[in-house]
Amino acid sequence: MKKLFSISAIFAMTFFFCAMIFNPGTVFSAQKSGGGKPIPENVMKIAEKSCVKCHTEPGNGMALSHLNLGNWDKFTPEKQAAKAKAMCEMVTKDKMPPKKFREKNPTDVPSKEEIKTICDWAESIHVTKK
């Protein structure tokens, strides 16, 4: 009986920690601790394909400090608006994703329609000054 309880406890703890670590929603939490809004689902799909590999928390060793999408929910609305506009500018000018990424991941490069989606979203963010 003790052995069964121990195995069950170990399994439950392992499951709990794995769920915390591997929950895909943890990268882009809907929490609004910075007061901003989460990235819309249609834009998120593009970001997951074209941006997340480099612009997230360490783990891949490539998190870029100037745009860490894992911290999006911590940004103020003003910072989110500025970051979104910068994202539009960078993909429009073909500066992002970078050339090496494009060469290694040609299917992950955003299409013209996806770039328009990003830019439409960036333009839709209106921040009211208090």
C-alpha positions in Angstrom: 0.0 0.0 0.0 2.8 2.4 0.9 4.5 1.6 -2.4 1.3 2.4 -4.4 0.9 5.7 -2.5 4.5 6.6 -3.2 4.3 5.8 -6.9 1.0 7.8 -7.1 2.5 10.8 -5.3 5.6 10.8 -7.6 3.4 10.5 -10.7 1.2 13.3 -9.5 4.1 15.6 -8.7 5.8 14.8 -12.1 2.6 15.5 -14.0 2.1 18.8 -12.1 5.6 20.1 -12.8 5.5 18.9 -16.5 2.2 20.7 -16.9 3.7 23.9 -15.5 6.8 23.7 -17.7 5.4 22.6 -21.0 2.1 24.4 -21.0 2.1 26.3 -24.3 0.1 29.1 -22.9 2.9 30.1 -20.5 4.9 31.8 -23.3 2.1 34.2 -24.1 0.1 34.6 -21.0 -3.1 36.5 -21.1 -2.3 38.2 -17.8 -2.3 41.9 -18.0 0.2 42.7 -15.3 1.6 45.6 -17.5 -1.8 46.8 -18.3 -1.6 46.0 -22.0 -3.6 43.5 -24.1 -2.6 40.1 -25.3 -1.5 39.6 -28.9 -4.6 38.7 -31.0 -4.8 35.0 -32.0 -4.4 35.7 -35.8 -1.2 37.6 -35.1 0.0 35.1 -32.6 -0.2 32.3 -35.2 2.2 34.3 -37.4 4.5 35.1 -34.5 4.6 31.4 -33.4 5.7 30.5 -36.9 8.1 33.4 -37.7 9.2 35.0 -34.4 9.0 32.8 -31.3 12.1 30.7 -32.2 14.3 33.7 -31.4 12.1 36.2 -29.5 11.2 34.2 -26.4 12.6 33.3 -23.0 16.0 31.5 -22.8 15.9 27.9 -23.5 16.8 28.2 -27.1 19.7 30.5 -26.1 18.5 33.2 -28.5 16.1 35.4 -26.6 16.6 38.9 -27.9 16.2 41.6 -25.2 14.7 44.3 -27.5 11.7 42.1 -28.2 11.0 39.2 -25.8 7.5 38.1 -26.7 7.4 36.0 -23.5 7.2 39.3 -21.6 4.4 40.9 -23.8 1.9 40.8 -21.0 4.3 42.7 -18.7 4.6 45.6 -21.2 2.6 48.8 -20.7 0.1 49.7 -23.4 2.5 52.3 -24.7 5.3 49.9 -24.9 3.1 47.3 -26.6 2.1 49.9 -29.2 5.7 50.8 -29.9 6.8 47.2 -30.1 3.9 46.3 -32.5 4.8 49.2 -34.8 8.5 48.2 -34.7 7.4 44.6 -35.6 5.5 45.9 -38.6 8.4 48.0 -39.7 11.0 45.2 -39.4 9.0 42.7 -41.3 7.9 45.2 -44.0 11.6 46.2 -44.6 12.6 42.5 -44.7 14.9 43.0 -41.6 13.0 40.3 -39.8 13.2 37.4 -39.8 16.9 37.8 -40.5 18.5 36.4 -43.7 20.0 33.3 -42.0 16.7 32.4 -40.5 15.0 32.8 -43.9 17.6 30.6 -45.5 17.2 27.8 -42.9 13.4 28.2 -42.5 11.9 29.3 -45.8 8.4 28.1 -44.9 8.4 30.2 -41.7 9.0 33.5 -43.4 5.8 35.6 -43.2 3.9 36.0 -46.4 2.7 39.4 -47.7 -0.7 38.7 -46.3 0.7 37.8 -42.9 2.8 41.0 -42.9 -0.3 43.0 -43.7 -2.0 41.3 -40.7 0.8 42.3 -38.4 0.8 45.9 -39.7 -3.0 46.2 -39.5 -2.9 45.0 -35.9 0.0 47.4 -35.1 -2.0 50.3 -36.5 -5.1 49.3 -34.6 -3.4 49.8 -31.2 -4.4 53.1 -29.9 -3.0 54.3 -26.6 -4.8 57.1 -24.8 -2.6 59.5 -22.8 -3.7 60.3 -19.3 
